[in-house]
Amino acid sequence: MRTLYITGIRFFSLLLFIASSFNEKARLLRNGRKKIWQQLGEMKQQGPVVWVHCASLGEFEQGRPVIEAIRKKHPEKKVLLTFFSPSGYEIRKNYEMADQVVYLPADTPENARRFVELVNPESALFIKYEFWPCFFEALQQRNIPIYSISSIFRKNQIFFKWYGRWFRKTLKTVRKFYVQDNESGRLLKETGINNFSVVGDTRFDRVTAIVKASTDVPIAASFSEGAPFIIVAGSTWPPDEDILIRYINGAPGDVKLIIAPHEVHQSHIEQVEQKLRVPYIKYTATDDKIDDDAKVLIVDTIGLLSAIYRYGQVAYIGGGFGKGIHNTLEAATYGMPVVFGPRYQKFKEARDLINRGGGFSIRNYETFFTMMEKLHNDPECLKQTGNASAAYVKSMCGATEVIMKEVFPLSEGS
């Protein structure tokens, strides 16, 4: 199996070389890997190095709270951040909390040995799904502890198949797993791995910190003042907007809508405006004084959504009629019921919110209308579902603190 795996990695590198002539992502990855050794040679190792690896941008958001905690509590340590995907590296290659950001080399024995010898990290943190056999083997040979952060396992993964014995050996090189849920712990335990803690998802710590640091949005505050029932719809697409606008066009007088489309270019905002049959205002075309008759606030700019959720009683998350829903955590952190379309199955937090009673999936306008009527007319239901969202977020927070205490304990007197 080892030979087959390494052959597959080399074949992927060949395909990458071929694809780089016509595919932008492949070209970025290939060119980025060419610079790895030079970049590492330029890294000034005037202290112990902590290596943090993320596949892409989503995993980076899970690793970020730990990186920032390391920088705050252990400024003497250097942080090396690696990415597999160009979509992560190209956006975060200048991340100020890391001393160096590079691509991960292809997972071959020679690359792994060279990389580990050159970096010589005191510890290595791999985020979520990242398990690279050759790198793990090279780290183990040098007695460098490996930690798996915010990891999550499913029964259909190769580790738990009858033919996955060699890959299970990779898992057994990990010093400790900090997993997101009990199911992941159960699967590990069934394979004879007991060195895990169920601590939740570090991304919740990140989202909670963002919410705590967010400032007031005066226009949204003025628009929502005195309104008992406000729906805040974030990252919406046309199928979401058709449902939301149909609802608000006929909604009771005490209902308002704040809508932040995923696309904020002028032509799309105009499409939203054309569908509305009630008074509305646009964020960029108003001041702090709001028309009392306005029932809709269109947020036609970016960067405000996480702060605006606080002004609502119900959140609607867009994308569920397309490829999949957007971020549900920012809204749930404010303790409000979260509603989204039917394509949510790939998103653990959405499934969890539904199971906890704080999240709801709608299939069409009729199911959305029924849900809004219930939440609007039943204050106790609104309160209970909001509390369920808040309790879920709270139960998933704190992973970063546990990891820091166990992996990077402060010495006495620090």
Phi, psi and omega in degrees: 000322179300314180298318179297319180297311182296322176299319178296320178297317180294323179294321177299320179297323177294315178298322178299317179300315181292315183292336184296345180282343182223353181245126186295316181296318178297321180294318178297316180295314181297313181293325179293321179293333178296332186266356188304308188293324176294317180298318180293325177295333180275349182289122181276107184266073178264039180171171179297143183256133171252123181262124178242123180244132178233143177292309185209202188292322180297316178292328176301319180297334176279326179281335186303314179301324180289317178302314183292327176291322177298313181297325182285316187267338182226067183297345179285346182271146174263144180245122172255124181248126178241151177232149170269321189262139174300329181294338174269311185298311186297330180276327186246018182293343178249023180301120191288342181276353178254142178284332176207141177235124182219166171286155172278128177296163175303141186280072174248159182302317182292319177296316182297314180298313181298316182297310183294321178295321182287317182280318182048059182290152174280337176201158180230129181245119179249133190262129170063261187264005191277110177221107185245106189305315183291319177294319179296322178295317180295321178294317180297321181297334179258011178058036177265120184294138179248134178235139177254119189252136180053033182286151179215137184237148176233150186298334182275003177287155186299333180302332188252011175270160180297334181263011185261020184303315182297322179289329175296329176299326177297317179300326185283357174273351183282130179297313179202143175257132173250093191267162185278328188214169182294327180298320177297318177297320180297317180296319177297316182298324179294338178265006179090012179259118182244357183273067179219157171227137175272106187238355183094195188247124180300337179297331177295323177297320179295312182296319179298320178295320179298316181296316180296328183273350184290150182256169179294152175244096189305320182295316178294322179296316180293319180297322185272349185301124177083355180270122186281342185217105181239130174263125174254116182252120185246144175054048184276152174243168183310317179298324175293315185294326178300318180290312183298316183289322176301321180291310185292331178298334180241011186286157175302162186295338182269008180256133176232162181228128168251121185237126180242093182297152177294321177257124184246016177291158191303318184296324180287319178300322178296324177298319178297315181301318184295334181277340184284138177241015179232160179299140181215165173225156176252141184304315186279356184241027180216175175236195184293343179271119187253139174297122183298335182279347185295129178255348182226134171247117178266118179271095185263040176210169183250165173094002184249346192302314184299331179276332185283335180306331184298341184270004183251166171256335179223141176249139172242127182253124184281171176102348187286354173254009179237234182285338182153159186288159177271197188294117177268343190291321182301318179290314182299329180300332179278000178072057179222150176298144184240124183245142180205170182285187189283343184262080183234356192299332182283354188249109186302317183296327177292316178298318180297317180298320177297315181295330180274351180089013179251353181234150184217133177258134177246151183257335186194187182297319184298317180289328176294314180301314180299317180295315181295321179297319180294312182292325181288321187264354182235088182303326180292321176296317179301316180295314182296318181291323176295318178297324179295320176297312181298319180294323179297312180299315180300321182291338183263354180275162174102357181298319182300317181297318179297314181299315182296319181293324185271320185269324182232063182294142176283139178286160180299135180089356180281000000 
